[in-house]
């Protein structure tokens, strides 16, 4: 069993490595900054549906600040403090983990802070992990491309590629133009 400190640093290292891989592409695809005061993010199931994932939000700040993370549509919220030039990791309770593929779930996470921060999301399962840089609301655009790979090699006929869409405003309408067949369009 690894200690919480080692686990935390392992998460941070993986997130930063993943972010560095995509920072060149991201800077060309988006306008604005990765720092902001309001963010929305969601998680997909990572690995086996019956395996609980470790979902975390990592917040970094150049200045000491406070904030609140809340799961929209629930009573769950968590206040946090970030020291200047450091990070704070927030573990998302497993009860708010997505339940599976092809589900339309309302479990988006909203992060708001008093000062600009950068936010990263990390999802870890037994043999797999995902990480991403979360764009602040003030840097969001209107058109995005989703890049995926052939996921059917793992369990042929069972696994599919997935996408999570998180709206920042009520009554948001999404328009998707897939270039491959979709299994479920909910």
C-alpha positions as CSV (number, residue, x, y, z in Angstrom):
1,X,0.0,0.0,0.0
2,X,1.5,3.3,-1.0
3,X,1.2,6.3,1.3
4,X,-1.2,9.2,0.6
5,X,1.7,11.5,-0.1
6,X,3.3,9.2,-2.6
7,X,-0.1,8.6,-4.2
8,X,-0.7,12.4,-4.4
9,X,2.7,13.1,-6.0
10,X,2.2,10.2,-8.5
11,X,-1.1,11.8,-9.5
12,X,0.4,15.2,-9.9
13,X,3.3,13.9,-12.0
14,X,1.0,12.0,-14.3
15,X,-1.3,15.0,-14.8
16,X,1.6,17.3,-15.5
17,X,3.2,14.9,-17.9
18,X,-0.1,14.5,-19.8
19,X,-0.7,18.3,-19.8
20,X,2.8,18.9,-21.2
21,X,2.2,16.5,-24.1
22,X,-0.9,18.5,-25.2
23,X,0.1,22.0,-24.3
24,X,1.3,22.9,-27.8
25,X,-1.9,21.6,-29.5
26,X,-4.0,23.3,-26.9
27,X,-2.4,26.6,-27.3
28,X,-3.0,26.5,-31.0
29,X,-6.6,25.3,-30.7
30,X,-7.9,27.7,-28.0
31,X,-7.7,31.4,-27.3
32,X,-7.4,32.8,-23.9
33,X,-5.7,31.3,-20.9
34,X,-5.8,28.2,-18.8
35,X,-6.1,30.3,-15.6
36,X,-9.5,31.4,-14.5
37,X,-11.9,31.6,-11.6
38,X,-14.7,29.3,-12.8
39,X,-14.4,25.8,-14.3
40,X,-16.7,22.9,-15.1
41,X,-15.6,19.3,-15.5
42,X,-17.0,15.8,-15.7
43,X,-15.6,12.3,-15.5
44,X,-16.2,9.2,-17.6
45,X,-15.9,5.6,-16.3
46,X,-12.3,4.6,-16.5
47,X,-11.6,0.8,-16.8
48,X,-14.2,-1.7,-15.6
49,X,-17.6,-0.3,-14.6
50,X,-17.6,-2.4,-11.4
51,X,-14.2,-1.1,-10.3
52,X,-14.4,2.1,-8.3
53,X,-12.2,4.9,-9.8
54,X,-10.1,7.5,-7.9
55,X,-11.4,10.8,-9.3
56,X,-9.5,13.9,-8.3
57,X,-9.4,17.6,-9.1
58,X,-6.0,19.3,-8.8
59,X,-5.9,23.0,-8.4
60,X,-2.8,25.1,-8.7
61,X,-2.4,28.8,-7.9
62,X,0.3,31.5,-8.1
63,X,-1.3,33.3,-5.1
64,X,-3.0,32.1,-1.9
65,X,-6.7,31.7,-2.6
66,X,-9.9,30.0,-1.5
67,X,-12.6,28.3,-3.5
68,X,-15.5,25.9,-3.6
69,X,-16.1,22.8,-5.6
70,X,-19.7,21.6,-6.0
71,X,-21.4,18.8,-7.8
72,X,-24.2,20.4,-9.7
73,X,-27.7,19.0,-8.9
74,X,-26.6,17.7,-5.5
75,X,-26.0,19.1,-2.0
76,X,-22.3,18.2,-2.2
77,X,-19.8,21.0,-1.9
78,X,-16.3,21.3,-0.6
79,X,-14.4,24.5,0.4
80,X,-10.7,24.5,-0.1
81,X,-7.6,26.7,0.3
82,X,-4.6,26.8,-2.1
83,X,-1.3,28.2,-0.8
84,X,0.7,30.5,-3.1
85,X,2.7,28.5,-5.7
86,X,1.3,25.2,-4.7
87,X,-1.4,22.7,-5.4
88,X,-4.5,21.3,-3.7
89,X,-6.0,17.9,-4.6
90,X,-9.7,17.3,-4.1
91,X,-10.9,13.7,-4.1
92,X,-14.4,13.3,-5.6
93,X,-16.5,10.9,-3.5
94,X,-17.2,7.6,-5.3
95,X,-21.0,8.1,-4.9
96,X,-20.7,10.8,-7.7
97,X,-18.8,8.5,-10.0
98,X,-20.4,7.9,-13.4
99,X,-22.4,4.7,-13.5
100,X,-21.5,3.5,-17.0
101,X,-21.5,4.0,-20.7
102,X,-24.4,5.3,-22.7
103,X,-25.8,7.2,-19.7
104,X,-27.0,10.7,-19.5
105,X,-26.0,11.7,-16.0
106,X,-26.1,15.1,-14.3
107,X,-22.9,15.0,-12.2
108,X,-20.8,17.9,-13.4
109,X,-18.4,19.5,-11.0
110,X,-18.2,23.3,-10.8
111,X,-15.1,24.9,-9.3
112,X,-15.1,28.6,-8.4
113,X,-12.2,30.5,-6.8
114,X,-11.5,34.0,-5.5
115,X,-8.4,34.4,-7.6
116,X,-7.2,32.9,-10.9
117,X,-6.1,29.2,-10.7
118,X,-5.3,26.3,-13.1
119,X,-7.4,23.1,-12.8
120,X,-6.6,19.6,-13.8
121,X,-8.8,16.5,-13.6
122,X,-7.3,13.0,-12.9
123,X,-9.0,9.6,-13.0
124,X,-7.3,6.4,-12.0
125,X,-8.3,2.8,-12.1
126,X,-6.4,-0.4,-11.5
127,X,-4.5,-0.5,-14.8
128,X,-5.4,2.8,-16.5
129,X,-5.5,6.5,-15.8
130,X,-6.7,9.6,-17.5
131,X,-5.8,13.2,-16.9
132,X,-6.7,16.5,-18.5
133,X,-6.2,20.3,-18.2
134,X,-9.6,21.9,-17.6
135,X,-10.2,25.1,-19.4
136,X,-11.9,28.0,-17.5
137,X,-15.2,29.3,-18.6
138,X,-13.6,32.5,-19.8
139,X,-11.5,30.6,-22.3
140,X,-14.1,28.3,-23.7
141,X,-14.9,28.4,-27.4
142,X,-17.8,27.1,-29.5
143,X,-16.2,24.5,-31.8
144,X,-14.2,21.5,-30.7
145,X,-12.8,18.3,-32.3
146,X,-12.8,15.1,-30.4
147,X,-9.9,12.8,-31.3
148,X,-10.2,9.1,-30.4
149,X,-8.6,5.8,-31.2
150,X,-10.0,2.4,-32.1
151,X,-10.9,1.2,-28.6
152,X,-12.4,-2.1,-29.9
153,X,-9.0,-3.9,-29.6
154,X,-9.3,-4.3,-25.8
155,X,-12.6,-6.2,-25.7
156,X,-13.9,-6.6,-29.3
157,X,-17.6,-5.7,-29.5
158,X,-17.7,-4.6,-25.9
159,X,-15.7,-1.4,-25.5
160,X,-16.4,1.9,-27.4
161,X,-15.0,5.4,-27.4
162,X,-16.8,7.8,-25.2
163,X,-17.1,11.6,-24.7
164,X,-18.4,13.6,-21.8
165,X,-20.1,16.9,-22.5
166,X,-20.5,19.5,-19.7
167,X,-22.6,22.6,-20.2
168,X,-21.8,25.8,-18.3
169,X,-25.3,27.2,-18.9
170,X,-28.8,25.7,-18.6
171,X,-30.6,24.9,-21.8
172,X,-27.3,24.5,-23.8
173,X,-27.8,22.7,-27.1
174,X,-25.0,20.5,-28.5
175,X,-24.6,19.8,-32.2
176,X,-22.3,16.8,-33.0
177,X,-21.2,15.7,-36.4
178,X,-19.7,12.2,-36.0
179,X,-17.6,10.7,-38.7
180,X,-18.2,7.2,-37.4
181,X,-21.3,5.3,-36.4
182,X,-22.6,6.0,-32.9
183,X,-23.9,3.3,-30.5
184,X,-26.1,5.5,-28.3
185,X,-26.9,9.2,-29.0
186,X,-28.5,10.2,-25.7
